[in-house]
Amino acid sequence: MKPKTPKLLPLPAMARQLNVKPRDLRTAVAAGDVPTIRVGDSLLFNPDAVEQALLDQARESKRDNDD
């Protein structure tokens, strides 16, 4: 059985899934907050990796605020 290949989404589709503006997602990418794969001029996103990165950031932010 082959391992499942993650589905990669282009920036507009990932932004829609996250319910954010594409510009805001691009800003998060530039800040290094969201994992991405660059192919030429295009940005591709693994939705599972993006979700995990955002959850990790939320946990870290909460931990910082609790201190």
TIVO-2410 file (N, C-alpha, C; in nm, 3 decimals):
# residues 67
REC num residu      c1      c2      c3 atome chaine
REC   1      M   0.084  -0.118   0.000     N      A
REC   1      M   0.000   0.000   0.000    CA      A
REC   1      M   0.089   0.125   0.000     C      A
REC   2      K   0.064   0.215  -0.094     N      A
REC   2      K   0.143   0.338  -0.104    CA      A
REC   2      K   0.099   0.437   0.001     C      A
REC   3      P   0.198   0.514   0.056     N      A
REC   3      P   0.159   0.620   0.149    CA      A
REC   3      P   0.078   0.726   0.075     C      A
REC   4      K  -0.015   0.786   0.147     N      A
REC   4      K  -0.101   0.889   0.089    CA      A
REC   4      K  -0.019   1.014   0.058     C      A
REC   5      T  -0.030   1.062  -0.064     N      A
REC   5      T   0.037   1.185  -0.105    CA      A
REC   5      T  -0.050   1.303  -0.063     C      A
REC   6      P   0.008   1.400   0.010     N      A
REC   6      P  -0.074   1.513   0.054    CA      A
REC   6      P  -0.121   1.595  -0.066     C      A
REC   7      K  -0.242   1.646  -0.055     N      A
REC   7      K  -0.295   1.734  -0.158    CA      A
REC   7      K  -0.239   1.873  -0.134     C      A
REC   8      L  -0.188   1.934  -0.238     N      A
REC   8      L  -0.133   2.068  -0.228    CA      A
REC   8      L  -0.232   2.167  -0.289     C      A
REC   9      L  -0.253   2.277  -0.219     N      A
REC   9      L  -0.346   2.380  -0.264    CA      A
REC   9      L  -0.270   2.506  -0.303     C      A
REC  10      P  -0.315   2.573  -0.410     N      A
REC  10      P  -0.256   2.704  -0.442    CA      A
REC  10      P  -0.303   2.808  -0.342     C      A
REC  11      L  -0.237   2.920  -0.340     N      A
REC  11      L  -0.265   3.025  -0.243    CA      A
REC  11      L  -0.412   3.066  -0.235     C      A
REC  12      P  -0.480   3.091  -0.347     N      A
REC  12      P  -0.621   3.134  -0.336    CA      A
REC  12      P  -0.709   3.028  -0.268     C      A
REC  13      A  -0.687   2.901  -0.300     N      A
REC  13      A  -0.768   2.795  -0.241    CA      A
REC  13      A  -0.737   2.779  -0.092     C      A
REC  14      M  -0.610   2.791  -0.054     N      A
REC  14      M  -0.574   2.779   0.087    CA      A
REC  14      M  -0.631   2.896   0.165     C      A
REC  15      A  -0.628   3.015   0.108     N      A
REC  15      A  -0.685   3.132   0.174    CA      A
REC  15      A  -0.835   3.113   0.195     C      A
REC  16      R  -0.905   3.061   0.094     N      A
REC  16      R  -1.049   3.036   0.109    CA      A
REC  16      R  -1.075   2.935   0.220     C      A
REC  17      Q  -0.993   2.829   0.224     N      A
REC  17      Q  -1.012   2.727   0.327    CA      A
REC  17      Q  -0.992   2.783   0.466     C      A
REC  18      L  -0.898   2.877   0.480     N      A
REC  18      L  -0.871   2.939   0.610    CA      A
REC  18      L  -0.962   3.058   0.638     C      A
REC  19      N  -1.037   3.097   0.536     N      A
REC  19      N  -1.127   3.212   0.548    CA      A
REC  19      N  -1.049   3.341   0.578     C      A
REC  20      V  -0.938   3.359   0.504     N      A
REC  20      V  -0.857   3.481   0.515    CA      A
REC  20      V  -0.834   3.536   0.375     C      A
REC  21      K  -0.791   3.660   0.369     N      A
REC  21      K  -0.759   3.721   0.240    CA      A
REC  21      K  -0.627   3.663   0.190     C      A
REC  22      P  -0.614   3.641   0.059     N      A
REC  22      P  -0.487   3.591   0.005    CA      A
REC  22      P  -0.368   3.678   0.045     C      A
REC  23      R  -0.389   3.809   0.051     N      A
REC  23      R  -0.282   3.901   0.091    CA      A
REC  23      R  -0.234   3.869   0.234     C      A
REC  24      D  -0.328   3.840   0.324     N      A
REC  24      D  -0.291   3.807   0.462    CA      A
REC  24      D  -0.215   3.676   0.470     C      A
REC  25      L  -0.255   3.580   0.389     N      A
REC  25      L  -0.183   3.452   0.387    CA      A
REC  25      L  -0.042   3.471   0.332     C      A
REC  26      R  -0.030   3.552   0.228     N      A
REC  26      R   0.103   3.580   0.171    CA      A
REC  26      R   0.192   3.649   0.275     C      A
REC  27      T   0.136   3.738   0.356     N      A
REC  27      T   0.210   3.804   0.462    CA      A
REC  27      T   0.259   3.702   0.565     C      A
REC  28      A   0.173   3.606   0.601     N      A
REC  28      A   0.211   3.502   0.696    CA      A
REC  28      A   0.322   3.415   0.640     C      A
REC  29      V   0.317   3.388   0.511     N      A
REC  29      V   0.424   3.311   0.446    CA      A
REC  29      V   0.555   3.388   0.453     C      A
REC  30      A   0.551   3.516   0.420     N      A
REC  30      A   0.672   3.599   0.422    CA      A
REC  30      A   0.733   3.606   0.561     C      A
REC  31      A   0.648   3.602   0.664     N      A
REC  31      A   0.696   3.606   0.803    CA      A
REC  31      A   0.746   3.470   0.850     C      A
REC  32      G   0.726   3.367   0.769     N      A
REC  32      G   0.771   3.233   0.808    CA      A
REC  32      G   0.674   3.164   0.901     C      A
REC  33      D   0.551   3.213   0.909     N      A
REC  33      D   0.452   3.156   1.001    CA      A
REC  33      D   0.377   3.037   0.943     C      A
REC  34      V   0.380   3.022   0.812     N      A
REC  34      V   0.303   2.917   0.745    CA      A
REC  34      V   0.396   2.842   0.650     C      A
REC  35      P   0.399   2.709   0.659     N      A
REC  35      P   0.484   2.633   0.567    CA      A
REC  35      P   0.428   2.637   0.425     C      A
REC  36      T   0.517   2.646   0.330     N      A
REC  36      T   0.476   2.654   0.190    CA      A
REC  36      T   0.580   2.588   0.101     C      A
REC  37      I   0.539   2.554  -0.017     N      A
REC  37      I   0.628   2.503  -0.120    CA      A
REC  37      I   0.621   2.601  -0.235     C      A
REC  38      R   0.735   2.652  -0.275     N      A
REC  38      R   0.738   2.747  -0.387    CA      A
REC  38      R   0.776   2.669  -0.513     C      A
REC  39      V   0.693   2.683  -0.615     N      A
REC  39      V   0.719   2.622  -0.745    CA      A
REC  39      V   0.713   2.735  -0.847     C      A
REC  40      G   0.830   2.776  -0.891     N      A
REC  40      G   0.835   2.892  -0.980    CA      A
REC  40      G   0.784   3.013  -0.905     C      A
REC  41      D   0.683   3.078  -0.960     N      A
REC  41      D   0.622   3.195  -0.895    CA      A
REC  41      D   0.502   3.158  -0.810     C      A
REC  42      S   0.468   3.030  -0.806     N      A
REC  42      S   0.348   2.986  -0.734    CA      A
REC  42      S   0.382   2.938  -0.594     C      A
REC  43      L   0.288   2.958  -0.503     N      A
REC  43      L   0.298   2.905  -0.367    CA      A
REC  43      L   0.196   2.793  -0.353     C      A
REC  44      L   0.241   2.679  -0.301     N      A
REC  44      L   0.153   2.566  -0.277    CA      A
REC  44      L   0.155   2.533  -0.129     C      A
REC  45      F   0.043   2.487  -0.078     N      A
REC  45      F   0.027   2.462   0.065    CA      A
REC  45      F  -0.026   2.321   0.088     C      A
REC  46      N   0.031   2.254   0.189     N      A
REC  46      N  -0.023   2.128   0.238    CA      A
REC  46      N  -0.119   2.167   0.350     C      A
REC  47      P  -0.249   2.151   0.332     N      A
REC  47      P  -0.345   2.196   0.432    CA      A
REC  47      P  -0.321   2.138   0.572     C      A
REC  48      D  -0.279   2.012   0.579     N      A
REC  48      D  -0.252   1.951   0.709    CA      A
REC  48      D  -0.134   2.018   0.779     C      A
REC  49      A  -0.029   2.049   0.702     N      A
REC  49      A   0.089   2.115   0.760    CA      A
REC  49      A   0.056   2.257   0.804     C      A
REC  50      V  -0.025   2.326   0.726     N      A
REC  50      V  -0.064   2.463   0.761    CA      A
REC  50      V  -0.147   2.461   0.889     C      A
REC  51      E  -0.244   2.370   0.897     N      A
REC  51      E  -0.327   2.360   1.017    CA      A
REC  51      E  -0.242   2.331   1.140     C      A
REC  52      Q  -0.146   2.238   1.128     N      A
REC  52      Q  -0.061   2.205   1.242    CA      A
REC  52      Q   0.024   2.324   1.283     C      A
REC  53      A   0.079   2.397   1.186     N      A
REC  53      A   0.161   2.514   1.217    CA      A
REC  53      A   0.079   2.621   1.290     C      A
REC  54      L  -0.044   2.643   1.245     N      A
REC  54      L  -0.129   2.744   1.309    CA      A
REC  54      L  -0.170   2.700   1.450     C      A
REC  55      L  -0.198   2.571   1.468     N      A
REC  55      L  -0.230   2.520   1.602    CA      A
REC  55      L  -0.111   2.535   1.696     C      A
REC  56      D   0.008   2.503   1.647     N      A
REC  56      D   0.129   2.517   1.728    CA      A
REC  56      D   0.151   2.663   1.769     C      A
REC  57      Q   0.129   2.754   1.676     N      A
REC  57      Q   0.145   2.897   1.706    CA      A
REC  57      Q   0.043   2.943   1.808     C      A
REC  58      A  -0.079   2.895   1.796     N      A
REC  58      A  -0.184   2.933   1.891    CA      A
REC  58      A  -0.149   2.882   2.031     C      A
REC  59      R  -0.099   2.759   2.039     N      A
REC  59      R  -0.059   2.704   2.170    CA      A
REC  59      R   0.055   2.785   2.230     C      A
REC  60      E   0.154   2.818   2.147     N      A
REC  60      E   0.268   2.896   2.196    CA      A
REC  60      E   0.225   3.034   2.240     C      A
REC  61      S   0.136   3.095   2.165     N      A
REC  61      S   0.086   3.228   2.201    CA      A
REC  61      S   0.010   3.223   2.334     C      A
REC  62      K  -0.071   3.121   2.350     N      A
REC  62      K  -0.146   3.105   2.474    CA      A
REC  62      K  -0.051   3.083   2.590     C      A
REC  63      R   0.052   3.002   2.570     N      A
REC  63      R   0.151   2.976   2.675    CA      A
REC  63      R   0.224   3.104   2.712     C      A
REC  64      D   0.259   3.185   2.613     N      A
REC  64      D   0.327   3.312   2.639    CA      A
REC  64      D   0.237   3.408   2.716     C      A
REC  65      N   0.109   3.409   2.685     N      A
REC  65      N   0.014   3.498   2.753    CA      A
REC  65      N  -0.017   3.451   2.894     C      A
REC  66      D  -0.004   3.320   2.920     N      A
REC  66      D  -0.031   3.267   3.053    CA      A
REC  66      D   0.083   3.295   3.150     C      A
REC  67      D   0.200   3.326   3.098     N      A
REC  67      D   0.319   3.350   3.185    CA      A
REC  67      D   0.313   3.483   3.254     C      A
***
